[in-house]
Amino acid sequence: MYLNQDYVNLDTQSNFLDESSYNFTNVKKQAFIIIYIFMLVFISISILLYVSQILNINKQSSKLLNLEKKLESVQARNERLEVELSSKTSLAEVEKIAKEELNMVEASSKETLVYNNQFKKEETYVADIPKEKFFLAQIYDKIIKEVITVQAESLE
């Protein structure tokens, strides 16, 4: 009864123990194929990122060039406006407008008014520091006290 099932030739008929299913060359081939596909995907993604960065750099460079051109035009306009402003605010132009449009005339006599504040204040010090330490400050105060003159012209 058991002879019909042929248990004697079990190892030749069984696919379970077939040598081709455990062939290491197939496993190596599959591993190399997986690594190859992974490397192709990695390289293609790297190339795409590189190209996109180059395109982004080119786009930003063109924006920069446009902004530089705009800056040059604004600077040229600014220089023209500065020249125009200086010509409009020159003393000769102001005198011309005053005489022609406002009918002003030059003053026949000039008066000089001098304001001299002669109030003496006692010098008080918060700390006990001698006066000699403030030599430059004293000179500055004397210069300011002497230069308190104002010149004014009469309106007639």
C-alpha positions in Angstrom: 0.0 0.0 0.0 2.7 2.4 0.8 4.6 1.2 -2.2 2.2 2.9 -4.6 2.9 6.2 -3.2 6.5 5.8 -4.0 8.1 7.1 -0.8 11.4 5.9 -2.0 11.8 8.7 -4.5 10.6 11.4 -2.2 13.6 13.6 -2.6 13.4 13.7 -6.4 9.7 14.4 -6.7 9.4 17.0 -4.0 9.5 20.7 -5.0 10.0 21.6 -1.4 13.6 20.4 -1.5 14.3 21.4 -5.0 17.7 22.8 -5.5 16.5 25.7 -7.8 14.3 27.2 -5.1 17.3 27.8 -2.8 19.6 28.9 -5.5 21.8 31.7 -4.2 22.5 33.1 -7.6 18.8 34.0 -7.9 18.8 35.7 -4.5 21.9 37.7 -5.5 20.3 38.7 -8.8 17.2 39.9 -7.0 19.3 41.9 -4.5 21.2 43.5 -7.3 18.1 44.3 -9.2 16.6 46.0 -6.1 19.8 47.9 -5.4 20.0 48.9 -9.1 16.4 50.2 -9.1 17.0 52.1 -5.8 20.1 53.7 -7.3 18.3 54.7 -10.4 15.5 56.3 -8.4 18.0 58.1 -6.2 20.0 59.4 -9.1 16.9 60.5 -11.0 15.6 62.4 -8.0 19.0 64.0 -7.4 19.1 65.2 -11.1 15.6 66.6 -10.8 16.5 68.5 -7.7 19.7 69.8 -9.3 17.8 71.0 -12.4 15.1 72.7 -10.3 17.7 74.5 -8.2 19.5 75.7 -11.4 16.1 77.0 -12.7 15.4 78.7 -9.4 18.9 80.4 -9.5 18.3 81.6 -13.1 14.9 83.0 -12.1 16.3 84.8 -9.1 19.2 86.2 -11.2 16.8 87.6 -13.7 14.8 89.3 -10.9 18.1 90.7 -9.5 19.0 92.1 -12.9 15.6 93.8 -13.3 15.9 95.3 -9.8 19.4 96.6 -10.6 18.1 98.3 -13.7 15.2 99.8 -11.7 17.7 101.0 -9.0 19.8 102.7 -11.7 16.8 104.5 -13.1 15.7 105.6 -9.6 19.2 106.8 -8.8 19.4 108.8 -12.0 15.9 110.4 -11.3 17.1 111.1 -7.7 20.2 112.9 -9.0 18.0 115.0 -11.4 15.7 115.9 -8.5 18.6 116.9 -6.3 20.0 119.2 -9.0 16.5 120.7 -9.5 16.1 121.2 -5.7 19.4 122.9 -5.3 18.6 125.3 -8.2 15.2 126.1 -6.7 16.6 126.7 -3.2 19.7 128.7 -4.2 20.0 132.2 -2.7 19.9 133.8 -6.2 16.6 132.0 -7.0 15.0 132.9 -3.7 16.1 136.6 -4.1 14.6 136.6 -7.6 11.3 135.2 -6.4 11.2 137.6 -3.5 11.8 140.7 -5.7 9.6 139.7 -8.7 6.7 137.7 -7.3 6.5 139.1 -3.8 7.6 142.7 -4.6 10.1 142.8 -1.8 12.9 145.3 -1.7 16.3 145.2 0.0 16.5 146.9 3.4 18.1 150.4 3.4 19.5 150.1 6.9 20.6 147.1 9.0 20.5 146.9 12.7 22.5 144.5 14.8 21.0 143.4 18.0 23.2 141.9 20.7 21.8 139.8 23.5 24.1 139.4 26.4 22.9 137.4 29.4 24.8 138.9 32.3 23.2 136.8 35.0 25.9 135.3 37.3 25.2 131.9 38.7 27.0 130.3 41.4 28.7 127.2 40.4 27.7 124.3 42.5 29.2 120.9 42.4 27.5 117.7 43.4 30.8 116.0 44.3 33.9 117.4 45.8 35.8 117.6 42.6 38.1 120.5 42.2 37.5 123.2 39.5 40.7 122.4 37.7 39.5 119.0 36.6 36.8 120.8 34.5 39.3 122.9 32.4 37.8 122.0 29.0 34.3 122.4 30.3 35.1 125.9 31.6 36.6 126.9 28.3 33.5 125.6 26.5 31.2 127.6 28.8 33.2 130.8 28.3 33.0 130.4 24.5 29.3 129.9 24.7 28.8 132.9 26.9 30.8 135.1 24.6 29.0 134.0 21.4 25.4 134.9 22.3 25.0 137.7 19.7 22.3 137.7 17.1 22.1 139.7 13.9 18.7 140.9 12.6 17.5 143.2 9.9 14.6 145.6 10.2 11.5 144.9 8.1 11.3 148.6 6.9 
